Structures are given as C-alpha cells and as structure tokens.
C-alpha cells in the first residue's frame, strides 16, 4: 500500500501555518484582550483577518529584492509590541486600521533577514527586538520602562528603514 504523503504540498502547509500564526491567532488575541474597546474589538480583529487573507492571496506580495509590497501582515509582531507597550485602545485600533490599509498600498516593507542594504545594523536590531520580547514574556508582558523603550526604538527603526527605502526607490532613482 502506497503512502498518501506524496500528495501533500509543503508550500500549502506553510501558507496555512503562516496564516494561523501571523494573522488568525493575533486577531483572536486582540479580541480577547483589553487592547481595543470591548465589544468593538471584533472590528479591528475582523479587519486583520480579511485584509491579511486578501494580502496573502496576492501573488505579487514579494518583490525581486525579497521585500514585501504592502505591509507584510506580521501581526504577531505588531500585536506583541502592542501588548508590551499598552497604548490606549484608540491608538491600538488606529494602528490596526493603518497597517490594514498599508496591505494594499504600493509601499514596500523590508524583509528583516533578507535585507541587503543596512543588514549590519538591521539584523542586530531585529535580534534585540526578539531578546527584549523574551524579557517581556518573562515579565508577563508588563516589563519595566527600559524594555518598553527598546521595543519602541526597534519597531520605529524597522518602520523607518522601510520608509527610507521607499523614499530612496521612489524619488532618488
């Protein structure tokens, strides 16, 4: 008897795992948390799930230089940072809506690991975010101000690299 394993697509399985861990679970965490206004939390969560599904289905979501066209839907990182920083619910909801709109704009976002330009600075900053994320977990997502400052700086750096890269590619060709 022959195994059915040969019929499975690793690429499809990767899509399912990515969708679940990057989009669906963060949206669920948003609904059951106090980051947004209850019972209105379903609206930003629904926005995450729908915009991410549409973005994920876009066959041109990656550029030849391994960047992403539009926000790459790394909601797990965004929501994790939001849990650590604990912004007021209006700010959290606004962040979700802004990034959901960025899914569909022609704004490129970097791939933090595959980035060529600024790699020597971007990789250590990305690693710092992960290290301080682990520290945040150690403190049950209620770390001291130093951890919150580092998380904020690393997130702002990654966003600014995307902005500078877009500006450079658009206006300084």
Secondary structure in CASP SS format (residue, H / E / C, confidence):
PFRMAT SS
TARGET T0000
AUTHOR 0000-0000-0000
METHOD secondary structure of the structure
MODEL  1
X C 1.00
X C 1.00
X C 1.00
X C 1.00
X H 1.00
X H 1.00
X H 1.00
X C 1.00
X C 1.00
X H 1.00
X H 1.00
X H 1.00
X H 1.00
X H 1.00
X H 1.00
X H 1.00
X H 1.00
X H 1.00
X H 1.00
X H 1.00
X H 1.00
X H 1.00
X H 1.00
X H 1.00
X H 1.00
X H 1.00
X H 1.00
X H 1.00
X H 1.00
X H 1.00
X H 1.00
X H 1.00
X C 1.00
X C 1.00
X C 1.00
X C 1.00
X C 1.00
X C 1.00
X C 1.00
X C 1.00
X H 1.00
X H 1.00
X H 1.00
X H 1.00
X H 1.00
X H 1.00
X H 1.00
X H 1.00
X H 1.00
X H 1.00
X H 1.00
X H 1.00
X H 1.00
X H 1.00
X H 1.00
X H 1.00
X C 1.00
X C 1.00
X C 1.00
X C 1.00
X C 1.00
X E 1.00
X C 1.00
X C 1.00
X C 1.00
X C 1.00
X C 1.00
X E 1.00
X E 1.00
X C 1.00
X C 1.00
X C 1.00
X C 1.00
X C 1.00
X H 1.00
X H 1.00
X H 1.00
X H 1.00
X H 1.00
X H 1.00
X H 1.00
X H 1.00
X H 1.00
X H 1.00
X H 1.00
X C 1.00
X C 1.00
X C 1.00
X H 1.00
X H 1.00
X H 1.00
X H 1.00
X H 1.00
X H 1.00
X H 1.00
X H 1.00
X H 1.00
X H 1.00
X H 1.00
X H 1.00
X H 1.00
X H 1.00
X C 1.00
X C 1.00
X C 1.00
X C 1.00
X C 1.00
X E 1.00
X E 1.00
X C 1.00
X C 1.00
X C 1.00
X C 1.00
X C 1.00
X C 1.00
X C 1.00
X C 1.00
X C 1.00
X H 1.00
X H 1.00
X H 1.00
X H 1.00
X H 1.00
X H 1.00
X H 1.00
X H 1.00
X H 1.00
X H 1.00
X H 1.00
X H 1.00
X H 1.00
X H 1.00
X H 1.00
X H 1.00
X H 1.00
X H 1.00
X H 1.00
X H 1.00
X C 1.00
X C 1.00
X C 1.00
X C 1.00
X C 1.00
X C 1.00
X H 1.00
X H 1.00
X H 1.00
X H 1.00
X H 1.00
X H 1.00
X H 1.00
X H 1.00
X H 1.00
X H 1.00
X H 1.00
X H 1.00
X H 1.00
X H 1.00
X H 1.00
X H 1.00
X H 1.00
X H 1.00
X H 1.00
X H 1.00
X H 1.00
X H 1.00
X H 1.00
X H 1.00
X H 1.00
X H 1.00
X H 1.00
X C 1.00
X C 1.00
END
